[in-house]
Each structure stands twice: as C-alpha cells, then as structure tokens.
Amino acid sequence: MFYEIWGWVSIILGLAMCAVIIYFLAKKDDDRAKEEAAREYFDAHGHWPDEA
C-alpha cells in the first residue's frame, strides 16, 4: 500500500517538474529584449531612455 502511494506521488511530482521545465523553456525572455532596446536607444541618443 505504501509503495503504491509513493509511486503515484513520484509520478505526479515528476510530471509537475516536467511542466515547470517546459514552462521556463517556452517563456519569452522579455528582460533581454528590453535591455537590447535600451542599448540601441543609448547608441542613437547618447543617454539612457529613463534619463531626462
């Protein structure tokens, strides 16, 4: 009985970990795109976008 419960818990946790890995692989990296846009702005204007 105990081994069956442990088996099901292991399967559920394994599937959950797979879902987490797939989520992080599919998620876009918006921070990198924002940083690149800010660097392009700096190259064109000589100051960062959030500076006056």
CHARMM internal coordinates of N, CA and C (Angstrom, degrees):
IC EDIT
DIST 1 N 1 CA 1.4450
DIST 1 CA 1 C 1.5323
ANGL 1 N 1 CA 1 C 110.69
DIST 1 C 2 N 1.3297
ANGL 1 CA 1 C 2 N 115.94
DIHE 1 N 1 CA 1 C 2 N -48.49
DIST 2 N 2 CA 1.4641
ANGL 1 C 2 N 2 CA 120.48
DIHE 1 CA 1 C 2 N 2 CA -179.29
DIST 2 CA 2 C 1.5216
ANGL 2 N 2 CA 2 C 111.07
DIHE 1 C 2 N 2 CA 2 C -61.40
DIST 2 C 3 N 1.3308
ANGL 2 CA 2 C 3 N 117.14
DIHE 2 N 2 CA 2 C 3 N -41.16
DIST 3 N 3 CA 1.4598
ANGL 2 C 3 N 3 CA 120.61
DIHE 2 CA 2 C 3 N 3 CA -177.70
DIST 3 CA 3 C 1.5227
ANGL 3 N 3 CA 3 C 111.38
DIHE 2 C 3 N 3 CA 3 C -69.05
DIST 3 C 4 N 1.3214
ANGL 3 CA 3 C 4 N 118.10
DIHE 3 N 3 CA 3 C 4 N -31.68
DIST 4 N 4 CA 1.4620
ANGL 3 C 4 N 4 CA 120.66
DIHE 3 CA 3 C 4 N 4 CA 176.34
DIST 4 CA 4 C 1.5220
ANGL 4 N 4 CA 4 C 110.97
DIHE 3 C 4 N 4 CA 4 C -67.34
DIST 4 C 5 N 1.3277
ANGL 4 CA 4 C 5 N 116.15
DIHE 4 N 4 CA 4 C 5 N -43.49
DIST 5 N 5 CA 1.4667
ANGL 4 C 5 N 5 CA 120.17
DIHE 4 CA 4 C 5 N 5 CA 178.12
DIST 5 CA 5 C 1.5264
ANGL 5 N 5 CA 5 C 109.47
DIHE 4 C 5 N 5 CA 5 C -63.83
DIST 5 C 6 N 1.3085
ANGL 5 CA 5 C 6 N 117.03
DIHE 5 N 5 CA 5 C 6 N -46.02
DIST 6 N 6 CA 1.4614
ANGL 5 C 6 N 6 CA 121.12
DIHE 5 CA 5 C 6 N 6 CA 179.30
DIST 6 CA 6 C 1.5277
ANGL 6 N 6 CA 6 C 110.64
DIHE 5 C 6 N 6 CA 6 C -61.19
DIST 6 C 7 N 1.3016
ANGL 6 CA 6 C 7 N 116.94
DIHE 6 N 6 CA 6 C 7 N -36.94
DIST 7 N 7 CA 1.4586
ANGL 6 C 7 N 7 CA 120.86
DIHE 6 CA 6 C 7 N 7 CA 177.64
DIST 7 CA 7 C 1.5251
ANGL 7 N 7 CA 7 C 112.27
DIHE 6 C 7 N 7 CA 7 C -63.85
DIST 7 C 8 N 1.3308
ANGL 7 CA 7 C 8 N 116.43
DIHE 7 N 7 CA 7 C 8 N -45.90
DIST 8 N 8 CA 1.4607
ANGL 7 C 8 N 8 CA 120.07
DIHE 7 CA 7 C 8 N 8 CA 178.80
DIST 8 CA 8 C 1.5232
ANGL 8 N 8 CA 8 C 111.71
DIHE 7 C 8 N 8 CA 8 C -65.35
DIST 8 C 9 N 1.3238
ANGL 8 CA 8 C 9 N 117.03
DIHE 8 N 8 CA 8 C 9 N -40.63
DIST 9 N 9 CA 1.4629
ANGL 8 C 9 N 9 CA 120.43
DIHE 8 CA 8 C 9 N 9 CA 177.71
DIST 9 CA 9 C 1.5258
ANGL 9 N 9 CA 9 C 110.01
DIHE 8 C 9 N 9 CA 9 C -62.51
DIST 9 C 10 N 1.3049
ANGL 9 CA 9 C 10 N 117.83
DIHE 9 N 9 CA 9 C 10 N -41.07
DIST 10 N 10 CA 1.4633
ANGL 9 C 10 N 10 CA 121.64
DIHE 9 CA 9 C 10 N 10 CA 178.82
DIST 10 CA 10 C 1.5179
ANGL 10 N 10 CA 10 C 111.39
DIHE 9 C 10 N 10 CA 10 C -64.04
DIST 10 C 11 N 1.3189
ANGL 10 CA 10 C 11 N 117.09
DIHE 10 N 10 CA 10 C 11 N -41.14
DIST 11 N 11 CA 1.4657
ANGL 10 C 11 N 11 CA 120.62
DIHE 10 CA 10 C 11 N 11 CA 178.63
DIST 11 CA 11 C 1.5271
ANGL 11 N 11 CA 11 C 110.78
DIHE 10 C 11 N 11 CA 11 C -64.44
DIST 11 C 12 N 1.3214
ANGL 11 CA 11 C 12 N 116.56
DIHE 11 N 11 CA 11 C 12 N -44.85
DIST 12 N 12 CA 1.4663
ANGL 11 C 12 N 12 CA 120.63
DIHE 11 CA 11 C 12 N 12 CA -179.42
DIST 12 CA 12 C 1.5268
ANGL 12 N 12 CA 12 C 110.71
DIHE 11 C 12 N 12 CA 12 C -64.04
DIST 12 C 13 N 1.3231
ANGL 12 CA 12 C 13 N 117.31
DIHE 12 N 12 CA 12 C 13 N -43.73
DIST 13 N 13 CA 1.4645
ANGL 12 C 13 N 13 CA 120.15
DIHE 12 CA 12 C 13 N 13 CA 178.78
DIST 13 CA 13 C 1.5306
ANGL 13 N 13 CA 13 C 111.41
DIHE 12 C 13 N 13 CA 13 C -65.93
DIST 13 C 14 N 1.3155
ANGL 13 CA 13 C 14 N 117.24
DIHE 13 N 13 CA 13 C 14 N -37.45
DIST 14 N 14 CA 1.4596
ANGL 13 C 14 N 14 CA 120.54
DIHE 13 CA 13 C 14 N 14 CA 177.31
DIST 14 CA 14 C 1.5183
ANGL 14 N 14 CA 14 C 111.96
DIHE 13 C 14 N 14 CA 14 C -63.90
DIST 14 C 15 N 1.3285
ANGL 14 CA 14 C 15 N 116.79
DIHE 14 N 14 CA 14 C 15 N -43.08
DIST 15 N 15 CA 1.4610
ANGL 14 C 15 N 15 CA 120.23
DIHE 14 CA 14 C 15 N 15 CA 177.29
DIST 15 CA 15 C 1.5248
ANGL 15 N 15 CA 15 C 111.36
DIHE 14 C 15 N 15 CA 15 C -65.63
DIST 15 C 16 N 1.3220
ANGL 15 CA 15 C 16 N 116.90
DIHE 15 N 15 CA 15 C 16 N -37.88
DIST 16 N 16 CA 1.4602
ANGL 15 C 16 N 16 CA 120.50
DIHE 15 CA 15 C 16 N 16 CA 178.20
DIST 16 CA 16 C 1.5321
ANGL 16 N 16 CA 16 C 110.57
DIHE 15 C 16 N 16 CA 16 C -64.27
DIST 16 C 17 N 1.3034
ANGL 16 CA 16 C 17 N 117.27
DIHE 16 N 16 CA 16 C 17 N -41.95
DIST 17 N 17 CA 1.4650
ANGL 16 C 17 N 17 CA 120.12
DIHE 16 CA 16 C 17 N 17 CA 178.34
DIST 17 CA 17 C 1.5266
ANGL 17 N 17 CA 17 C 110.95
DIHE 16 C 17 N 17 CA 17 C -65.11
DIST 17 C 18 N 1.3265
ANGL 17 CA 17 C 18 N 117.86
DIHE 17 N 17 CA 17 C 18 N -38.77
DIST 18 N 18 CA 1.4667
ANGL 17 C 18 N 18 CA 120.79
DIHE 17 CA 17 C 18 N 18 CA 175.69
DIST 18 CA 18 C 1.5209
ANGL 18 N 18 CA 18 C 110.56
DIHE 17 C 18 N 18 CA 18 C -61.59
DIST 18 C 19 N 1.3294
ANGL 18 CA 18 C 19 N 116.86
DIHE 18 N 18 CA 18 C 19 N -41.15
DIST 19 N 19 CA 1.4628
ANGL 18 C 19 N 19 CA 120.86
DIHE 18 CA 18 C 19 N 19 CA 179.00
DIST 19 CA 19 C 1.5251
ANGL 19 N 19 CA 19 C 110.90
DIHE 18 C 19 N 19 CA 19 C -64.05
DIST 19 C 20 N 1.3140
ANGL 19 CA 19 C 20 N 117.70
DIHE 19 N 19 CA 19 C 20 N -39.82
DIST 20 N 20 CA 1.4669
ANGL 19 C 20 N 20 CA 121.31
DIHE 19 CA 19 C 20 N 20 CA 178.56
DIST 20 CA 20 C 1.5239
ANGL 20 N 20 CA 20 C 110.45
DIHE 19 C 20 N 20 CA 20 C -64.83
DIST 20 C 21 N 1.2986
ANGL 20 CA 20 C 21 N 117.83
DIHE 20 N 20 CA 20 C 21 N -43.38
DIST 21 N 21 CA 1.4645
ANGL 20 C 21 N 21 CA 121.46
DIHE 20 CA 20 C 21 N 21 CA 179.53
DIST 21 CA 21 C 1.5183
ANGL 21 N 21 CA 21 C 110.30
DIHE 20 C 21 N 21 CA 21 C -63.50
DIST 21 C 22 N 1.3292
ANGL 21 CA 21 C 22 N 117.12
DIHE 21 N 21 CA 21 C 22 N -44.72
DIST 22 N 22 CA 1.4676
ANGL 21 C 22 N 22 CA 120.59
DIHE 21 CA 21 C 22 N 22 CA 179.01
DIST 22 CA 22 C 1.5255
ANGL 22 N 22 CA 22 C 110.39
DIHE 21 C 22 N 22 CA 22 C -63.70
DIST 22 C 23 N 1.3246
ANGL 22 CA 22 C 23 N 118.04
DIHE 22 N 22 CA 22 C 23 N -38.48
DIST 23 N 23 CA 1.4604
ANGL 22 C 23 N 23 CA 121.50
DIHE 22 CA 22 C 23 N 23 CA 178.19
DIST 23 CA 23 C 1.5268
ANGL 23 N 23 CA 23 C 110.74
DIHE 22 C 23 N 23 CA 23 C -60.48
DIST 23 C 24 N 1.3244
ANGL 23 CA 23 C 24 N 117.79
DIHE 23 N 23 CA 23 C 24 N -47.06
DIST 24 N 24 CA 1.4623
ANGL 23 C 24 N 24 CA 120.46
DIHE 23 CA 23 C 24 N 24 CA -178.49
DIST 24 CA 24 C 1.5245
ANGL 24 N 24 CA 24 C 111.76
DIHE 23 C 24 N 24 CA 24 C -69.25
DIST 24 C 25 N 1.3191
ANGL 24 CA 24 C 25 N 117.78
DIHE 24 N 24 CA 24 C 25 N -31.34
DIST 25 N 25 CA 1.4588
ANGL 24 C 25 N 25 CA 120.07
DIHE 24 CA 24 C 25 N 25 CA 177.33
DIST 25 CA 25 C 1.5272
ANGL 25 N 25 CA 25 C 111.45
DIHE 24 C 25 N 25 CA 25 C -72.36
DIST 25 C 26 N 1.3206
ANGL 25 CA 25 C 26 N 118.10
DIHE 25 N 25 CA 25 C 26 N -32.94
DIST 26 N 26 CA 1.4616
ANGL 25 C 26 N 26 CA 122.05
DIHE 25 CA 25 C 26 N 26 CA -176.96
DIST 26 CA 26 C 1.5268
ANGL 26 N 26 CA 26 C 112.59
DIHE 25 C 26 N 26 CA 26 C -86.73
DIST 26 C 27 N 1.3310
ANGL 26 CA 26 C 27 N 117.50
DIHE 26 N 26 CA 26 C 27 N -19.40
DIST 27 N 27 CA 1.4602
ANGL 26 C 27 N 27 CA 121.22
DIHE 26 CA 26 C 27 N 27 CA -176.99
DIST 27 CA 27 C 1.5179
ANGL 27 N 27 CA 27 C 109.97
DIHE 26 C 27 N 27 CA 27 C -69.78
DIST 27 C 28 N 1.3214
ANGL 27 CA 27 C 28 N 116.16
DIHE 27 N 27 CA 27 C 28 N 135.18
DIST 28 N 28 CA 1.4567
ANGL 27 C 28 N 28 CA 120.19
DIHE 27 CA 27 C 28 N 28 CA 177.52
DIST 28 CA 28 C 1.5206
ANGL 28 N 28 CA 28 C 109.53
DIHE 27 C 28 N 28 CA 28 C -72.84
DIST 28 C 29 N 1.3096
ANGL 28 CA 28 C 29 N 115.19
DIHE 28 N 28 CA 28 C 29 N 151.82
DIST 29 N 29 CA 1.4568
ANGL 28 C 29 N 29 CA 120.89
DIHE 28 CA 28 C 29 N 29 CA 178.45
DIST 29 CA 29 C 1.5279
ANGL 29 N 29 CA 29 C 108.23
DIHE 28 C 29 N 29 CA 29 C -98.93
DIST 29 C 30 N 1.3254
ANGL 29 CA 29 C 30 N 116.83
DIHE 29 N 29 CA 29 C 30 N 82.87
DIST 30 N 30 CA 1.4574
ANGL 29 C 30 N 30 CA 121.67
DIHE 29 CA 29 C 30 N 30 CA -176.73
DIST 30 CA 30 C 1.5255
ANGL 30 N 30 CA 30 C 112.14
DIHE 29 C 30 N 30 CA 30 C -68.58
DIST 30 C 31 N 1.3220
ANGL 30 CA 30 C 31 N 117.75
DIHE 30 N 30 CA 30 C 31 N -30.70
DIST 31 N 31 CA 1.4613
ANGL 30 C 31 N 31 CA 120.06
DIHE 30 CA 30 C 31 N 31 CA -179.47
DIST 31 CA 31 C 1.5238
ANGL 31 N 31 CA 31 C 111.07
DIHE 30 C 31 N 31 CA 31 C -62.31
DIST 31 C 32 N 1.2957
ANGL 31 CA 31 C 32 N 117.13
DIHE 31 N 31 CA 31 C 32 N -39.81
DIST 32 N 32 CA 1.4635
ANGL 31 C 32 N 32 CA 120.87
DIHE 31 CA 31 C 32 N 32 CA -179.73
DIST 32 CA 32 C 1.5242
ANGL 32 N 32 CA 32 C 110.49
DIHE 31 C 32 N 32 CA 32 C -66.11
DIST 32 C 33 N 1.3199
ANGL 32 CA 32 C 33 N 117.86
DIHE 32 N 32 CA 32 C 33 N -41.28
DIST 33 N 33 CA 1.4629
ANGL 32 C 33 N 33 CA 121.69
DIHE 32 CA 32 C 33 N 33 CA 179.36
DIST 33 CA 33 C 1.5351
ANGL 33 N 33 CA 33 C 110.58
DIHE 32 C 33 N 33 CA 33 C -66.20
DIST 33 C 34 N 1.3302
ANGL 33 CA 33 C 34 N 117.23
DIHE 33 N 33 CA 33 C 34 N -40.35
DIST 34 N 34 CA 1.4674
ANGL 33 C 34 N 34 CA 120.87
DIHE 33 CA 33 C 34 N 34 CA 178.09
DIST 34 CA 34 C 1.5260
ANGL 34 N 34 CA 34 C 110.85
DIHE 33 C 34 N 34 CA 34 C -64.76
DIST 34 C 35 N 1.3117
ANGL 34 CA 34 C 35 N 117.12
DIHE 34 N 34 CA 34 C 35 N -41.71
DIST 35 N 35 CA 1.4580
ANGL 34 C 35 N 35 CA 121.07
DIHE 34 CA 34 C 35 N 35 CA 179.11
DIST 35 CA 35 C 1.5288
ANGL 35 N 35 CA 35 C 110.66
DIHE 34 C 35 N 35 CA 35 C -63.83
DIST 35 C 36 N 1.3157
ANGL 35 CA 35 C 36 N 116.93
DIHE 35 N 35 CA 35 C 36 N -42.62
DIST 36 N 36 CA 1.4624
ANGL 35 C 36 N 36 CA 120.67
DIHE 35 CA 35 C 36 N 36 CA 179.20
DIST 36 CA 36 C 1.5225
ANGL 36 N 36 CA 36 C 110.76
DIHE 35 C 36 N 36 CA 36 C -64.04
DIST 36 C 37 N 1.3310
ANGL 36 CA 36 C 37 N 118.02
DIHE 36 N 36 CA 36 C 37 N -41.26
DIST 37 N 37 CA 1.4640
ANGL 36 C 37 N 37 CA 121.19
DIHE 36 CA 36 C 37 N 37 CA 178.02
DIST 37 CA 37 C 1.5264
ANGL 37 N 37 CA 37 C 110.67
DIHE 36 C 37 N 37 CA 37 C -64.31
DIST 37 C 38 N 1.3203
ANGL 37 CA 37 C 38 N 117.60
DIHE 37 N 37 CA 37 C 38 N -39.82
DIST 38 N 38 CA 1.4611
ANGL 37 C 38 N 38 CA 121.06
DIHE 37 CA 37 C 38 N 38 CA 178.48
DIST 38 CA 38 C 1.5251
ANGL 38 N 38 CA 38 C 110.64
DIHE 37 C 38 N 38 CA 38 C -65.50
DIST 38 C 39 N 1.3142
ANGL 38 CA 38 C 39 N 118.28
DIHE 38 N 38 CA 38 C 39 N -38.70
DIST 39 N 39 CA 1.4700
ANGL 38 C 39 N 39 CA 121.12
DIHE 38 CA 38 C 39 N 39 CA 178.28
DIST 39 CA 39 C 1.5249
ANGL 39 N 39 CA 39 C 111.18
DIHE 38 C 39 N 39 CA 39 C -67.17
DIST 39 C 40 N 1.3280
ANGL 39 CA 39 C 40 N 116.93
DIHE 39 N 39 CA 39 C 40 N -39.28
DIST 40 N 40 CA 1.4647
ANGL 39 C 40 N 40 CA 119.80
DIHE 39 CA 39 C 40 N 40 CA 176.72
DIST 40 CA 40 C 1.5278
ANGL 40 N 40 CA 40 C 110.62
DIHE 39 C 40 N 40 CA 40 C -63.83
DIST 40 C 41 N 1.3330
ANGL 40 CA 40 C 41 N 117.11
DIHE 40 N 40 CA 40 C 41 N -40.43
DIST 41 N 41 CA 1.4634
ANGL 40 C 41 N 41 CA 121.56
DIHE 40 CA 40 C 41 N 41 CA 176.87
DIST 41 CA 41 C 1.5265
ANGL 41 N 41 CA 41 C 109.90
DIHE 40 C 41 N 41 CA 41 C -62.14
DIST 41 C 42 N 1.3282
ANGL 41 CA 41 C 42 N 117.11
DIHE 41 N 41 CA 41 C 42 N -43.22
DIST 42 N 42 CA 1.4602
ANGL 41 C 42 N 42 CA 120.90
DIHE 41 CA 41 C 42 N 42 CA 179.43
DIST 42 CA 42 C 1.5245
ANGL 42 N 42 CA 42 C 111.03
DIHE 41 C 42 N 42 CA 42 C -62.38
DIST 42 C 43 N 1.3251
ANGL 42 CA 42 C 43 N 116.98
DIHE 42 N 42 CA 42 C 43 N -42.28
DIST 43 N 43 CA 1.4663
ANGL 42 C 43 N 43 CA 120.44
DIHE 42 CA 42 C 43 N 43 CA 178.98
DIST 43 CA 43 C 1.5292
ANGL 43 N 43 CA 43 C 111.16
DIHE 42 C 43 N 43 CA 43 C -63.13
DIST 43 C 44 N 1.3112
ANGL 43 CA 43 C 44 N 118.22
DIHE 43 N 43 CA 43 C 44 N -36.25
DIST 44 N 44 CA 1.4642
ANGL 43 C 44 N 44 CA 121.73
DIHE 43 CA 43 C 44 N 44 CA -177.46
DIST 44 CA 44 C 1.5268
ANGL 44 N 44 CA 44 C 112.80
DIHE 43 C 44 N 44 CA 44 C -80.39
DIST 44 C 45 N 1.3357
ANGL 44 CA 44 C 45 N 118.21
DIHE 44 N 44 CA 44 C 45 N -34.97
DIST 45 N 45 CA 1.4653
ANGL 44 C 45 N 45 CA 120.68
DIHE 44 CA 44 C 45 N 45 CA -171.05
DIST 45 CA 45 C 1.5240
ANGL 45 N 45 CA 45 C 114.01
DIHE 44 C 45 N 45 CA 45 C -113.88
DIST 45 C 46 N 1.3018
ANGL 45 CA 45 C 46 N 119.27
DIHE 45 N 45 CA 45 C 46 N -15.51
DIST 46 N 46 CA 1.4635
ANGL 45 C 46 N 46 CA 121.89
DIHE 45 CA 45 C 46 N 46 CA 177.92
DIST 46 CA 46 C 1.5176
ANGL 46 N 46 CA 46 C 114.46
DIHE 45 C 46 N 46 CA 46 C 86.17
DIST 46 C 47 N 1.3179
ANGL 46 CA 46 C 47 N 119.37
DIHE 46 N 46 CA 46 C 47 N 2.37
DIST 47 N 47 CA 1.4613
ANGL 46 C 47 N 47 CA 122.50
DIHE 46 CA 46 C 47 N 47 CA 175.42
DIST 47 CA 47 C 1.5166
ANGL 47 N 47 CA 47 C 108.44
DIHE 46 C 47 N 47 CA 47 C -146.96
DIST 47 C 48 N 1.3466
ANGL 47 CA 47 C 48 N 114.76
DIHE 47 N 47 CA 47 C 48 N 162.73
DIST 48 N 48 CA 1.4558
ANGL 47 C 48 N 48 CA 119.68
DIHE 47 CA 47 C 48 N 48 CA -178.03
DIST 48 CA 48 C 1.5278
ANGL 48 N 48 CA 48 C 109.49
DIHE 47 C 48 N 48 CA 48 C -75.51
DIST 48 C 49 N 1.3344
ANGL 48 CA 48 C 49 N 117.99
DIHE 48 N 48 CA 48 C 49 N 153.89
DIST 49 N 49 CA 1.4778
ANGL 48 C 49 N 49 CA 120.98
DIHE 48 CA 48 C 49 N 49 CA -177.40
DIST 49 CA 49 C 1.5289
ANGL 49 N 49 CA 49 C 114.24
DIHE 48 C 49 N 49 CA 49 C -60.87
DIST 49 C 50 N 1.3318
ANGL 49 CA 49 C 50 N 118.26
DIHE 49 N 49 CA 49 C 50 N -28.99
DIST 50 N 50 CA 1.4629
ANGL 49 C 50 N 50 CA 119.50
DIHE 49 CA 49 C 50 N 50 CA -177.92
DIST 50 CA 50 C 1.5327
ANGL 50 N 50 CA 50 C 113.15
DIHE 49 C 50 N 50 CA 50 C -88.91
DIST 50 C 51 N 1.3378
ANGL 50 CA 50 C 51 N 117.54
DIHE 50 N 50 CA 50 C 51 N 0.45
DIST 51 N 51 CA 1.4537
ANGL 50 C 51 N 51 CA 120.64
DIHE 50 CA 50 C 51 N 51 CA 177.55
DIST 51 CA 51 C 1.5262
ANGL 51 N 51 CA 51 C 109.57
DIHE 50 C 51 N 51 CA 51 C -90.41
DIST 51 C 52 N 1.3345
ANGL 51 CA 51 C 52 N 115.56
DIHE 51 N 51 CA 51 C 52 N 149.57
DIST 52 N 52 CA 1.4838
ANGL 51 C 52 N 52 CA 120.42
DIHE 51 CA 51 C 52 N 52 CA 179.98
DIST 52 CA 52 C 1.5237
ANGL 52 N 52 CA 52 C 110.97
DIHE 51 C 52 N 52 CA 52 C -75.71
END
COOR INIT
IC SEED 1 N 1 CA 1 C
IC BUILD
